[in-house]
Amino acid sequence: MALIEFTGEDSWLKEFEYIGSLISEINQAIVRRRQLRLGNIEHAGLSSQLRKQIPQAEVQLAALLRALEDPTNNLCRTVVPGERERRMRLCENLKSNLIKSSQEYYRGGSFRGPFTKVADLGNQLIGEKKRANLQEVLLMKSCEVSREKLFKWKLNDLLIDIQDRTTVTQASLEQQTSNIHRSDEEIFHLG
């Protein structure tokens, strides 16, 4: 049970009901718009109305949720935890309905009018451009990988060359050291 402000009204519930009715209006406009032909003046008017109402509902619903989540908000402190959770669930339900409505609007609903083929062709062209760009990026990445492989092979060859020279130098040093020890031994035995 919610604690009600001294004015006798719960402004949060009023705002919640308003947003609920706004989402209902949005859904009705989407259904009506779906029944109209693309290019119809009423269709354009409904589209314009929906472009304004959907973001408005999103902003107001987000504010409603923030009011419940913000511990510094008076509403958050005056509503008992069980009621707060119930209101959060109600808001999540509204949010889900709004998301579905928004997706339905931006998807264009189930309308398949004469301009749909043009839109499909446009989408196909956009898809082809994206594929071409992706292929170009992949080609560039492939070139980079090839350059890296070439660099690694050259570096590996250089390391092998250094290792071979080190081995030869090591063998030469061992030979020279051995000759010096023999010379020292001969001098020691002779002297």
Secondary structure as GFF3:
##gff-version 3
##sequence-region A 1 191
A	DSSP	alpha_helix	11	35	.	.	.	ID=ss1
A	DSSP	alpha_helix	41	69	.	.	.	ID=ss2
A	DSSP	alpha_helix	74	78	.	.	.	ID=ss3
A	DSSP	alpha_helix	81	107	.	.	.	ID=ss4
A	DSSP	alpha_helix	116	190	.	.	.	ID=ss5
###
